[in-house]
Amino acid sequence: MTPGRVDQAAQLLDARGLEPPEPMVRVLAVLALLVPRARICMLIEREPGPLYPILAERGFAFRTEARADMLYEVTIWHAHESGRVPAPTPPGHATCSEPCHSSWPPR
């Protein structure tokens, strides 16, 4: 891993319990370090609607899923990687948060 860069296939950003604007501040900080072919998986208790236009403006694509546990799972990646759009997670399979290697930032 390159110091100061997020280059694992998937990084979990746990934004549960954080009050606005902290989730947005944290995800934008992580995205500034995201290398090609990597993605961020953010868990949050509310849909981050204000984040979506900022992501588009900065060249990121995203997919948001409302989970059965009342959380939103937002997967974010570089928009130019259109062939690598993550597919929705089938019911009963691992979610984005489960295969991630570690959480960032540490809580």
C-alpha angles and dihedrals in degrees: 000000000000112000112253094015132098104227106149116112091250132010122193118224107191106202096165113135095014119127121224131303093023096079091053093045091052098045092048090050091052093045091055086065099041115122124207116286092022125107140198122226111200122192115202138160096232134038108266097223096160089057096060100074090045090054092050092047091053095048102260131130124206145188122207124200126186105220129212090246090065094255128121118229112204117190114196129189140157108290094220088067090076092152090059100059106148112241120231114273111256114235112271095022130108114286124224090265095057102060095042113116097219144346124257129232101025112242 
